[in-house]
Amino acid sequence: MGSPTLFRAALGDRWQEIHPAVQALHKDGPKASFSGKATIKRGRGVIAGLVCWVFGFPPVGDDIPVQVSKMRFQTREQWSRRFGEHVFRSTCLSSKRPYHVRERVGLMTFEQELLPVQGGMQLALRRGWFLVLPVPSPLLPSVDAHEGVDDGRFTFDIRLATPSWFPGGTALLVHYKGWLVPEDELPAPSSTPASN
């Protein structure tokens, strides 16, 4: 077997604390695909709209079909997430800090600590950069991000909000959550017998 995947290598001895359904999203191999459903909410106002536009977050909707594909390269993983007809892409990179990974979205890069929680994983935002310039911590968004398990299926729950010091207090930017299963585990479409 080749080198461990990005998230497995970052988790190190924490990997065994993760439920197999969560491990499956970060499994070995050059590529992997997943399908499921999601609900997306967005905050109101100009700031939320601007942030969602800049980062390419999906529009509002309930029970939206989701397809996620991961391509693994030597030093990075390319993630593509299709919510209905909308595609959101990011690149995950290794970090020199144990238990951390970095994710590049557009011109921004974020470093997250991977914290096992009840078989799932919290992705805690620790640092950020605009291009190569560090972003002061007070300017980073408030992020509540979890990967978990419900009824044996992988779940995700990602909520971004304005910093607590923002005028008017913390306000929602975008919140998307749902579930995924590996596409190779989906039942094959049933064929309808031809009528006589």
C-alpha positions as CSV (number, residue, x, y, z in Angstrom):
1,M,0.0,0.0,0.0
2,G,1.2,3.5,-0.8
3,S,1.6,6.5,1.5
4,P,-1.4,7.3,3.7
5,T,-3.9,9.9,2.5
6,L,-3.6,13.5,3.5
7,F,-6.1,13.4,6.4
8,R,-5.0,10.0,7.6
9,A,-1.4,11.2,7.8
10,A,-2.4,14.4,9.6
11,L,-4.5,12.5,12.1
12,G,-1.7,10.1,12.9
13,D,-2.6,8.2,16.1
14,R,-6.0,9.9,16.2
15,W,-7.1,8.0,13.0
16,Q,-8.3,5.0,15.0
17,E,-10.7,7.2,17.0
18,I,-12.6,8.0,13.8
19,H,-15.7,6.0,12.7
20,P,-15.2,3.8,9.6
21,A,-17.9,5.9,7.8
22,V,-15.8,9.0,8.3
23,Q,-12.6,7.2,7.5
24,A,-14.2,6.2,4.2
25,L,-14.3,9.8,3.0
26,H,-10.5,10.0,3.4
27,K,-9.7,6.4,2.2
28,D,-6.7,5.4,0.2
29,G,-6.6,5.5,-3.6
30,P,-6.1,8.0,-6.3
31,K,-9.7,9.0,-6.5
32,A,-13.1,8.5,-4.8
33,S,-16.7,9.6,-5.3
34,F,-19.6,10.1,-3.0
35,S,-23.3,11.0,-3.3
36,G,-26.0,12.2,-0.9
37,K,-28.3,15.1,-0.1
38,A,-27.8,18.5,1.6
39,T,-29.6,21.5,2.9
40,I,-28.0,25.0,2.4
41,K,-28.9,28.2,4.2
42,R,-27.4,31.6,3.7
43,G,-27.3,34.7,5.9
44,R,-29.1,37.9,4.9
45,G,-27.4,41.1,3.9
46,V,-24.6,42.3,1.7
47,I,-21.8,40.8,3.7
48,A,-23.2,37.2,3.6
49,G,-24.0,37.6,-0.1
50,L,-20.5,38.9,-0.9
51,V,-18.7,36.1,1.0
52,C,-20.8,33.4,-0.6
53,W,-20.1,34.9,-4.0
54,V,-16.3,35.2,-3.5
55,F,-15.9,31.7,-2.2
56,G,-18.5,30.1,-4.5
57,F,-20.7,28.6,-1.8
58,P,-23.9,27.0,-3.2
59,P,-27.3,28.7,-3.2
60,V,-30.1,28.1,-0.7
61,G,-32.0,24.8,-1.0
62,D,-33.4,21.8,0.8
63,D,-32.8,18.1,0.0
64,I,-30.4,19.0,-2.8
65,P,-28.6,16.2,-4.5
66,V,-24.8,16.3,-3.7
67,Q,-21.9,14.6,-5.5
68,V,-18.4,14.9,-4.0
69,S,-15.3,13.7,-5.8
70,K,-11.7,13.6,-4.5
71,M,-8.6,13.4,-6.7
72,R,-5.4,12.6,-4.8
73,F,-2.0,13.8,-5.9
74,Q,1.4,13.5,-4.4
75,T,1.2,16.6,-2.2
76,R,-2.5,17.6,-2.3
77,E,-6.1,16.5,-2.7
78,Q,-8.4,18.2,-5.1
79,W,-12.0,18.2,-3.8
80,S,-15.0,19.0,-6.1
81,R,-18.5,19.3,-4.5
82,R,-21.6,19.5,-6.7
83,F,-24.7,20.8,-5.1
84,G,-27.4,20.4,-7.7
85,E,-26.0,22.3,-10.6
86,H,-23.5,24.4,-8.5
87,V,-19.9,23.3,-8.2
88,F,-17.7,24.3,-5.3
89,R,-14.0,23.3,-5.4
90,S,-11.1,23.4,-2.9
91,T,-7.6,22.0,-2.6
92,C,-6.4,20.4,0.6
93,L,-2.7,20.5,1.5
94,S,-0.5,19.1,4.3
95,S,0.6,21.2,7.2
96,K,3.8,21.1,9.2
97,R,1.8,21.1,12.4
98,P,0.6,17.7,13.7
99,Y,-3.1,17.0,13.4
100,H,-3.6,19.9,11.0
101,V,-4.4,20.3,7.3
102,R,-4.7,23.3,5.1
103,E,-7.5,24.1,2.6
104,R,-7.2,26.5,-0.2
105,V,-10.4,28.2,-1.5
106,G,-9.8,30.8,-4.2
107,L,-7.1,33.3,-2.9
108,M,-7.6,32.2,0.7
109,T,-5.9,29.3,2.6
110,F,-7.2,28.1,5.9
111,E,-5.4,25.8,8.4
112,Q,-7.7,23.5,10.5
113,E,-7.0,21.2,13.4
114,L,-8.6,17.8,13.2
115,L,-10.2,16.9,16.5
116,P,-11.9,13.5,17.0
117,V,-15.3,13.9,18.6
118,Q,-17.6,10.9,19.3
119,G,-16.3,9.0,16.3
120,G,-16.5,12.0,14.1
121,M,-14.2,14.9,13.6
122,Q,-14.3,18.6,14.3
123,L,-12.4,20.8,11.9
124,A,-11.3,23.8,14.0
125,L,-10.1,26.9,12.1
126,R,-6.7,28.0,13.5
127,R,-5.0,30.2,10.9
128,G,-5.6,31.8,7.6
129,W,-3.8,33.5,4.7
130,F,-4.7,35.8,1.8
131,L,-2.3,34.6,-0.9
132,V,0.9,34.5,1.3
133,L,-0.1,37.2,3.7
134,P,-1.3,36.0,7.2
135,V,-4.8,37.1,8.1
136,P,-5.1,38.4,11.7
137,S,-7.2,36.0,13.8
138,P,-9.9,38.6,14.6
139,L,-10.6,38.9,10.9
140,L,-11.2,35.1,10.4
141,P,-14.8,33.9,10.2
142,S,-16.3,32.0,13.0
143,V,-16.4,28.4,11.8
144,D,-18.3,25.4,13.3
145,A,-17.4,22.4,11.1
146,H,-18.0,18.7,11.9
147,E,-17.8,15.4,10.1
148,G,-19.9,12.7,11.8
149,V,-22.0,9.6,11.5
150,D,-25.8,9.1,11.6
151,D,-27.4,5.7,11.0
152,G,-24.1,4.5,9.6
153,R,-23.8,7.2,7.0
154,F,-21.2,10.0,6.9
155,T,-22.6,13.4,7.7
156,F,-21.2,16.9,7.4
157,D,-22.3,20.1,9.1
158,I,-20.5,23.3,8.2
159,R,-21.5,26.7,9.6
160,L,-19.7,30.0,8.8
161,A,-20.5,33.2,10.6
162,T,-19.0,36.7,11.0
163,P,-16.5,37.2,13.9
164,S,-18.1,37.9,17.3
165,W,-16.8,41.5,17.3
166,F,-18.6,42.3,14.1
167,P,-21.2,45.1,14.3
168,G,-24.5,43.6,15.4
169,G,-22.7,40.5,16.7
170,T,-22.1,37.1,15.1
171,A,-24.3,36.7,12.0
172,L,-24.7,33.7,9.7
173,L,-22.8,33.7,6.4
174,V,-23.6,30.2,5.2
175,H,-24.6,26.9,6.7
176,Y,-24.7,23.6,4.8
177,K,-25.2,20.1,6.1
178,G,-26.2,16.7,4.8
179,W,-25.0,13.1,4.3
180,L,-22.9,11.2,1.8
181,V,-22.2,7.5,1.0
182,P,-19.5,6.1,-1.3
183,E,-20.9,5.8,-4.8
184,D,-19.7,2.2,-5.1
185,E,-22.0,1.4,-2.2
186,L,-25.1,2.8,-3.8
187,P,-27.7,0.2,-4.9
188,A,-27.7,-0.4,-8.6
189,P,-30.7,1.1,-10.4
190,S,-33.5,-1.5,-10.7
191,S,-34.6,-2.4,-14.1
192,T,-38.3,-2.3,-15.0
193,P,-39.5,-5.5,-16.6
194,A,-41.0,-4.9,-20.1
195,S,-44.7,-5.3,-20.1
196,N,-46.3,-7.8,-22.4
